[in-house]
């Protein structure tokens, strides 16, 4: 089932409309987004648990989330 903007915001918190649209466009599920959010925010802990690096849509979502964070850092936000 396709996520709605509300689904994305429920997982990410307040988010830029462009990021929300990009996340929805991946076709990912809420579970995949939640996993990607965990990886984007604490990859060292997940690797320490022996978890395999994300692949597929989860990896794409991690890239989107990290690039959004980098953009926020660059803007000073």
GIJOHU-V843027 format. One record per backbone hydrogen bond with DSSP energy under -0.5 kcal/mol. NH is the residue of the N-H (numbers start at 1). CO is the residue of the C=O. E is the energy in kcal/mol with one decimal. If there is no record, write none. Layout:
NH	CO	E
NH	CO	E
This chain:
3	28	-0.5
8	4	-2.0
9	5	-2.6
10	6	-2.0
11	7	-1.0
11	8	-0.7
12	8	-3.0
13	9	-2.4
20	16	-2.4
21	17	-2.3
22	18	-2.5
23	19	-2.7
24	20	-2.4
25	21	-2.3
26	22	-0.8
26	23	-1.0
27	24	-1.6
28	23	-0.7
33	29	-2.3
34	30	-2.6
35	31	-2.2
36	32	-2.5
37	33	-2.6
38	34	-2.0
39	35	-2.3
40	36	-2.9
41	37	-1.5
42	38	-1.5
43	39	-0.6
46	42	-1.6
47	43	-2.6
48	44	-2.2
49	45	-1.2
50	47	-1.7
51	46	-2.1
58	55	-1.0
59	55	-1.0
60	56	-2.0
61	57	-2.6
62	58	-2.4
63	59	-2.2
64	60	-2.2
65	61	-2.9
66	62	-2.8
67	63	-2.4
68	64	-2.0
69	65	-2.0
70	66	-2.5
71	67	-2.0
72	68	-2.2
73	69	-2.5
74	70	-2.3
75	71	-2.2
76	72	-1.0
77	72	-3.1
